Amino acid sequence: MNFIGSRTIETDRLVLRKSTMAEQKRLWEILMLPEVNKWYLVGAKKHANDKEYWTWEVQEKFYQAKVDKAGNEDVFYWSIFLKADYTNSGKEEVIGQVSAQEYGEDLSVRDVGWYLDPTYQGKGYASEAACAMIDYMFKKVEIEKIISGAVKDNVASCRVFEKLGFDKIGEETHDSNYTFYDGTLTFSKYELTRKKYLSNGNN
Ligand SMILES: CC(C)(COP(=O)(O)OP(=O)(O)OC[C@H]1O[C@@H](n2cnc3c(N)ncnc32)[C@H](O)[C@@H]1OP(=O)(O)O)[C@@H](O)C(=O)NCCC(=O)NCCS
């Protein structure tokens, strides 16, 4: 495995860059939308009902702490920028994030995640970003495997895994660990190995 950090990745419509503070407030705004955080945001559950806690004034330091580590060679997450030709404003806009986080002790096995501004959902941008990130992780970073998953009812995210060639390896039902969602949830689990990725014509 090559620890080369989150280098810039360009696709037809997007540029994925390592996080900086310049775009974090917009990402916070996107992540505070219930339809985005419902099945994405974990942790700080005890603060779920504390409105003050989720304000930018309180949250900024957590985003800053993440940005401080964004340049580390063992960190793999990117802010997704939509090129000016495709935005409503006619200027480049930050529209979400993709990541390939640690899954367990074996750093060559990763868990992937993504979220996107609802304004720009349903246009293939998450798939385009995730596809580029996965290619980078398998071919440049040379990880061995991705194990990840999504709530079974999260059709859009499950569809992204399927479009990218992941195998569904099972389902798990357990209590929600999402900050703003209580209850029991069924998760679809997905896996993709480097061997399978490369043998699918991606070499
Ligand atoms: C998951 C998410 C990133 C997808 O973003 P996106 O840019 O809309 O994704 P894409 O357009 O690349 O692909 C979505 C696919 O799901 C399909 N889809 C979305 N909602 C659907 C629905 N209700 N029923 C059937 N298909 C649906 C789309 O048609 C598309 O498939 P297609 O290309 O075959 O038509 C976005 O919905 C999101 O941010 N959700 C909230 C955060 C989240 O759930 N993150 C993942 C946690 S595991």
The ligand as an SDF file (V2000), in Angstrom:
LIG
                    3D

 48 50  0  0  0  0  0  0  0  0999 V2000
  -26.1240    8.7330   -1.8730 C   0  0  0  0  0  0  0  0  0  0  0  0
  -25.9030   10.0290   -2.6310 C   0  0  0  0  0  0  0  0  0  0  0  0
  -24.4640   10.5110   -2.3860 C   0  0  0  0  0  0  0  0  0  0  0  0
  -26.1080    9.7760   -4.1290 C   0  0  0  0  0  0  0  0  0  0  0  0
  -25.8060   10.9710   -4.8440 O   0  0  0  0  0  0  0  0  0  0  0  0
  -26.2190   11.1680   -6.3720 P   0  0  0  0  0  0  0  0  0  0  0  0
  -25.2600   12.1320   -6.9890 O   0  0  0  0  0  0  0  0  0  0  0  0
  -27.6450   11.4610   -6.4750 O   0  0  0  0  0  0  0  0  0  0  0  0
  -25.9280    9.7110   -6.9570 O   0  0  0  0  0  0  0  0  0  0  0  0
  -25.8930    9.2890   -8.4830 P   0  0  0  0  0  0  0  0  0  0  0  0
  -26.7250   10.2380   -9.2940 O   0  0  0  0  0  0  0  0  0  0  0  0
  -24.4770    9.0830   -8.8970 O   0  0  0  0  0  0  0  0  0  0  0  0
  -26.5600    7.8490   -8.4460 O   0  0  0  0  0  0  0  0  0  0  0  0
  -27.7520    7.6230   -7.7310 C   0  0  0  0  0  0  0  0  0  0  0  0
  -28.4680    6.4390   -8.3460 C   0  0  0  0  0  0  0  0  0  0  0  0
  -29.5310    6.0720   -7.4880 O   0  0  0  0  0  0  0  0  0  0  0  0
  -30.7540    6.1290   -8.2090 C   0  0  0  0  0  0  0  0  0  0  0  0
  -31.8000    6.5230   -7.2650 N   0  0  0  0  0  0  0  0  0  0  0  0
  -31.7950    7.5640   -6.4190 C   0  0  0  0  0  0  0  0  0  0  0  0
  -32.9340    7.5760   -5.7020 N   0  0  0  0  0  0  0  0  0  0  0  0
  -33.6540    6.5000   -6.1090 C   0  0  0  0  0  0  0  0  0  0  0  0
  -34.8980    5.9630   -5.7470 C   0  0  0  0  0  0  0  0  0  0  0  0
  -35.6400    6.5290   -4.7950 N   0  0  0  0  0  0  0  0  0  0  0  0
  -35.3200    4.8360   -6.3720 N   0  0  0  0  0  0  0  0  0  0  0  0
  -34.5750    4.2460   -7.3350 C   0  0  0  0  0  0  0  0  0  0  0  0
  -33.3650    4.7150   -7.7160 N   0  0  0  0  0  0  0  0  0  0  0  0
  -32.9150    5.8270   -7.1060 C   0  0  0  0  0  0  0  0  0  0  0  0
  -30.5090    7.1280   -9.3070 C   0  0  0  0  0  0  0  0  0  0  0  0
  -31.4390    6.9800  -10.3690 O   0  0  0  0  0  0  0  0  0  0  0  0
  -29.0800    6.7480   -9.7010 C   0  0  0  0  0  0  0  0  0  0  0  0
  -29.0510    5.5470  -10.4370 O   0  0  0  0  0  0  0  0  0  0  0  0
  -28.9290    5.5130  -12.0470 P   0  0  0  0  0  0  0  0  0  0  0  0
  -27.6850    6.2780  -12.3920 O   0  0  0  0  0  0  0  0  0  0  0  0
  -28.8710    4.0860  -12.3850 O   0  0  0  0  0  0  0  0  0  0  0  0
  -30.1610    6.2050  -12.5760 O   0  0  0  0  0  0  0  0  0  0  0  0
  -26.8860   11.1460   -2.1980 C   0  0  0  0  0  0  0  0  0  0  0  0
  -28.2030   10.6660   -2.3550 O   0  0  0  0  0  0  0  0  0  0  0  0
  -26.6810   11.6020   -0.7610 C   0  0  0  0  0  0  0  0  0  0  0  0
  -25.8860   12.4720   -0.5030 O   0  0  0  0  0  0  0  0  0  0  0  0
  -27.4580   11.0360    0.1880 N   0  0  0  0  0  0  0  0  0  0  0  0
  -27.3630   11.4470    1.6010 C   0  0  0  0  0  0  0  0  0  0  0  0
  -26.0790   10.9940    2.2590 C   0  0  0  0  0  0  0  0  0  0  0  0
  -25.9060    9.4820    2.1640 C   0  0  0  0  0  0  0  0  0  0  0  0
  -26.8600    8.7350    2.2480 O   0  0  0  0  0  0  0  0  0  0  0  0
  -24.6380    9.0480    1.9980 N   0  0  0  0  0  0  0  0  0  0  0  0
  -24.3030    7.6440    1.8650 C   0  0  0  0  0  0  0  0  0  0  0  0
  -24.2990    6.9550    3.1800 C   0  0  0  0  0  0  0  0  0  0  0  0
  -23.9830    5.2120    2.9590 S   0  0  0  0  0  0  0  0  0  0  0  0
  1  2  1  0
  2  3  1  0
  2  4  1  0
  2 36  1  0
  4  5  1  0
  5  6  1  0
  6  7  2  0
  6  8  1  0
  6  9  1  0
  9 10  1  0
 10 11  2  0
 10 12  1  0
 10 13  1  0
 13 14  1  0
 14 15  1  0
 15 16  1  0
 15 30  1  0
 16 17  1  0
 17 18  1  0
 17 28  1  0
 18 19  1  0
 18 27  1  0
 19 20  2  0
 20 21  1  0
 21 22  1  0
 21 27  2  0
 22 23  1  0
 22 24  2  0
 24 25  1  0
 25 26  2  0
 26 27  1  0
 28 29  1  0
 28 30  1  0
 30 31  1  0
 31 32  1  0
 32 33  2  0
 32 34  1  0
 32 35  1  0
 36 37  1  0
 36 38  1  0
 38 39  2  0
 38 40  1  0
 40 41  1  0
 41 42  1  0
 42 43  1  0
 43 44  2  0
 43 45  1  0
 45 46  1  0
 46 47  1  0
 47 48  1  0
M  END
$$$$
